[in-house]
Amino acid sequence: MRVLLGVLVVVSIGVFANSAMRYNDLLREQRELEQQLEEYREMKEELEELINSDMDYETIVKIAKEQLGLYFPDEEIFYNDQNK
């Protein structure tokens, strides 16, 4: 009877530890997803501002450069990879 009770306690502790680790993993994943959601909301607001703004030449060039990564053929582009 004592052996059975001991096995039951060990199994219960194992299940509890596994559940606690899974809970912590899910909390970390939730924080990451909430951060991504906030980034997407900010991106959405920026895009809505661009859509609602006047489509003059400067706005079109800004959208092409920032959102699409397009540049003029004679434009010189310099990259800085020191921060990576």
Phi and psi restraints in degrees (value plus and minus 20) as a CYANA .aco file:
   2 ARG   PHI     -86.5   -46.5
   2 ARG   PSI     -56.3   -16.3
   3 VAL   PHI     -84.5   -44.5
   3 VAL   PSI     -64.4   -24.4
   4 LEU   PHI     -81.9   -41.9
   4 LEU   PSI     -63.3   -23.3
   5 LEU   PHI     -84.9   -44.9
   5 LEU   PSI     -59.9   -19.9
   6 GLY   PHI     -83.6   -43.6
   6 GLY   PSI     -63.6   -23.6
   7 VAL   PHI     -83.2   -43.2
   7 VAL   PSI     -60.4   -20.4
   8 LEU   PHI     -83.4   -43.4
   8 LEU   PSI     -60.7   -20.7
   9 VAL   PHI     -85.7   -45.7
   9 VAL   PSI     -64.7   -24.7
  10 VAL   PHI     -83.0   -43.0
  10 VAL   PSI     -64.4   -24.4
  11 VAL   PHI     -83.7   -43.7
  11 VAL   PSI     -61.8   -21.8
  12 SER   PHI     -81.9   -41.9
  12 SER   PSI     -62.7   -22.7
  13 ILE   PHI     -84.0   -44.0
  13 ILE   PSI     -61.1   -21.1
  14 GLY   PHI     -82.7   -42.7
  14 GLY   PSI     -64.3   -24.3
  15 VAL   PHI     -84.8   -44.8
  15 VAL   PSI     -61.9   -21.9
  16 PHE   PHI     -83.4   -43.4
  16 PHE   PSI     -64.1   -24.1
  17 ALA   PHI     -83.5   -43.5
  17 ALA   PSI     -61.8   -21.8
  18 ASN   PHI     -83.5   -43.5
  18 ASN   PSI     -62.5   -22.5
  19 SER   PHI     -85.0   -45.0
  19 SER   PSI     -59.5   -19.5
  20 ALA   PHI     -85.7   -45.7
  20 ALA   PSI     -61.9   -21.9
  21 MET   PHI     -85.5   -45.5
  21 MET   PSI     -61.7   -21.7
  22 ARG   PHI     -84.0   -44.0
  22 ARG   PSI     -59.8   -19.8
  23 TYR   PHI     -82.0   -42.0
  23 TYR   PSI     -64.3   -24.3
  24 ASN   PHI     -84.2   -44.2
  24 ASN   PSI     -59.8   -19.8
  25 ASP   PHI     -81.9   -41.9
  25 ASP   PSI     -62.6   -22.6
  26 LEU   PHI     -87.0   -47.0
  26 LEU   PSI     -56.3   -16.3
  27 LEU   PHI     -84.5   -44.5
  27 LEU   PSI     -62.4   -22.4
  28 ARG   PHI     -83.7   -43.7
  28 ARG   PSI     -63.3   -23.3
  29 GLU   PHI     -83.6   -43.6
  29 GLU   PSI     -58.8   -18.8
  30 GLN   PHI     -83.1   -43.1
  30 GLN   PSI     -63.7   -23.7
  31 ARG   PHI     -81.4   -41.4
  31 ARG   PSI     -62.6   -22.6
  32 GLU   PHI     -83.5   -43.5
  32 GLU   PSI     -62.4   -22.4
  33 LEU   PHI     -87.9   -47.9
  33 LEU   PSI     -56.9   -16.9
  34 GLU   PHI     -86.0   -46.0
  34 GLU   PSI     -56.9   -16.9
  35 GLN   PHI     -85.7   -45.7
  35 GLN   PSI     -63.4   -23.4
  36 GLN   PHI     -82.2   -42.2
  36 GLN   PSI     -61.2   -21.2
  37 LEU   PHI     -80.4   -40.4
  37 LEU   PSI     -62.6   -22.6
  38 GLU   PHI     -84.1   -44.1
  38 GLU   PSI     -60.8   -20.8
  39 GLU   PHI     -82.7   -42.7
  39 GLU   PSI     -62.2   -22.2
  40 TYR   PHI     -87.2   -47.2
  40 TYR   PSI     -55.6   -15.6
  41 ARG   PHI     -84.4   -44.4
  41 ARG   PSI     -62.9   -22.9
  42 GLU   PHI     -82.9   -42.9
  42 GLU   PSI     -62.4   -22.4
  43 MET   PHI     -83.0   -43.0
  43 MET   PSI     -60.2   -20.2
  44 LYS   PHI     -82.9   -42.9
  44 LYS   PSI     -63.2   -23.2
  45 GLU   PHI     -82.8   -42.8
  45 GLU   PSI     -62.1   -22.1
  46 GLU   PHI     -82.0   -42.0
  46 GLU   PSI     -63.3   -23.3
  47 LEU   PHI     -87.5   -47.5
  47 LEU   PSI     -57.0   -17.0
  48 GLU   PHI     -84.6   -44.6
  48 GLU   PSI     -58.3   -18.3
  49 GLU   PHI     -83.4   -43.4
  49 GLU   PSI     -60.4   -20.4
  50 LEU   PHI     -86.4   -46.4
  50 LEU   PSI     -59.0   -19.0
  51 ILE   PHI     -86.6   -46.6
  51 ILE   PSI     -60.5   -20.5
  52 ASN   PHI    -101.3   -61.3
  52 ASN   PSI     -31.3     8.7
  53 SER   PHI    -100.8   -60.8
  53 SER   PSI     145.7   185.7
  54 ASP   PHI     -85.9   -45.9
  54 ASP   PSI     117.6   157.6
  55 MET   PHI    -111.9   -71.9
  55 MET   PSI      48.1    88.1
  56 ASP   PHI    -108.6   -68.6
  56 ASP   PSI     159.6   199.6
  57 TYR   PHI     -79.3   -39.3
  57 TYR   PSI     -64.3   -24.3
  58 GLU   PHI     -84.1   -44.1
  58 GLU   PSI     -58.9   -18.9
  59 THR   PHI     -86.3   -46.3
  59 THR   PSI     -61.5   -21.5
  60 ILE   PHI     -84.0   -44.0
  60 ILE   PSI     -62.3   -22.3
  61 VAL   PHI     -84.6   -44.6
  61 VAL   PSI     -61.1   -21.1
  62 LYS   PHI     -81.7   -41.7
  62 LYS   PSI     -65.3   -25.3
  63 ILE   PHI     -82.6   -42.6
  63 ILE   PSI     -64.1   -24.1
  64 ALA   PHI     -81.9   -41.9
  64 ALA   PSI     -60.1   -20.1
  65 LYS   PHI     -96.0   -56.0
  65 LYS   PSI     -69.6   -29.6
  66 GLU   PHI     -97.5   -57.5
  66 GLU   PSI     -64.2   -24.2
  67 GLN   PHI    -111.1   -71.1
  67 GLN   PSI     -55.2   -15.2
  68 LEU   PHI    -125.7   -85.7
  68 LEU   PSI     -32.9     7.1
  69 GLY   PHI      53.0    93.0
  69 GLY   PSI       5.3    45.3
  70 LEU   PHI    -115.0   -75.0
  70 LEU   PSI     127.9   167.9
  71 TYR   PHI    -159.7  -119.7
  71 TYR   PSI     144.2   184.2
  72 PHE   PHI     -92.4   -52.4
  72 PHE   PSI     130.4   170.4
  73 PRO   PHI     -81.2   -41.2
  73 PRO   PSI     -53.9   -13.9
  74 ASP   PHI    -113.8   -73.8
  74 ASP   PSI     -13.6    26.4
  75 GLU   PHI    -103.9   -63.9
  75 GLU   PSI     114.6   154.6
  76 GLU   PHI    -112.2   -72.2
  76 GLU   PSI     110.8   150.8
  77 ILE   PHI    -135.0   -95.0
  77 ILE   PSI     109.6   149.6
  78 PHE   PHI    -135.5   -95.5
  78 PHE   PSI     113.2   153.2
  79 TYR   PHI    -129.6   -89.6
  79 TYR   PSI     125.3   165.3
  80 ASN   PHI    -142.4  -102.4
  80 ASN   PSI      86.6   126.6
  81 ASP   PHI    -122.6   -82.6
  81 ASP   PSI      -5.1    34.9
  82 GLN   PHI     -89.7   -49.7
  82 GLN   PSI     -47.3    -7.3
  83 ASN   PHI    -102.4   -62.4
  83 ASN   PSI     -27.4    12.6
